[in-house]
Amino acid sequence: MIAKPGKNRLSAHDLAMLGAGKIGYIRKMRSEEVSARFPQAPALDPGLELWALFGADGTPILLTDNRSSTFYRAAEDELKTVSLH
């Protein structure tokens, strides 16, 4: 989709707010990336493949080594899920 001149554009913040409390995204992560997104997480061994669930605005919700757990948690929170690659 190409924006036409004079049309309103959504900021990244506005776009995230559209899905707030309704959409969650699931992302595969490596353990080396965890501290940037989950600052409260303990130190992890390098090279682990993990799965994370985030709110539409990027708020971290869950970190696990089991992909299915992210879908279960999203369902508990009544979030529709999308996957990011």
N, C-alpha and C positions, 0 to 999 in steps of 0.2 A: 504494500500500500504506500503510495507516495502522497505526502502532505502537499496540499495546494496553498499557494500564498494567501495570507489573510485568514486562514483557518486556525482555530485554537489547537494547540498541541498540549499533550499531557506531559508533565514532568515525571521523572522516575518515581518521585514520592507520590504523586497523584495516582500513577498507575498501580503502585503497590497498595495504596489505600483502597482501590477498587475491590481487591480481593481480601481485605483484612477480615479475619475471622471466618472466611469462607473457603479460601484456597490455601493449600499448603504445597510446597514443592519438595520433591525427593531428589537427593543428589548423592552420587557415589563419591566418596572422598578417600584420600590416602591419609594415614595417621599423621604424616608430616604437615598436613593442612589444618588439622583439628584445632590447634591452639589459636589460630586466627579467628575461627568462627565460634568456638566453644572455649572461651578463656578460663572457665572454671574446671575444665576437664583435666584429669591428672596426665602426667607425661605418659606417652604411649611408645611402644617399640616402633621403630621405623619400618615401613613397608607393608603395614596392615591395610587391607581394603575394608572400608566401613561405609555405612549408609547413614544419611542425615535427613531429618525432616525439618523444614523451615516454614515459618509463616510467610504469607505473601510479601510482607515488608522486610523479610530477611531475618526475622527473629528466630534464633535457634530453639527448637522444641525437643528433638530427640537425636541421640547418636547411638548407633548400634552396629553390630557386625552381622545382623540378620535383616535382609531387605524386607521380609514379610512384616517384621515388627513396625516398620515405618508406616505401612498401610493400616495395620491394626490401630496404631496410635492416632493416625489421621481420622479413621472412622470413629474412634472414641471422642475425638474433638470436633466431629461433624465437619471435617474439611474435605473438600474435593481435592484430589491430588493431580499434580503434573510432575513429570520427570525432567530433570535437566541433565544434559550430557556434557 
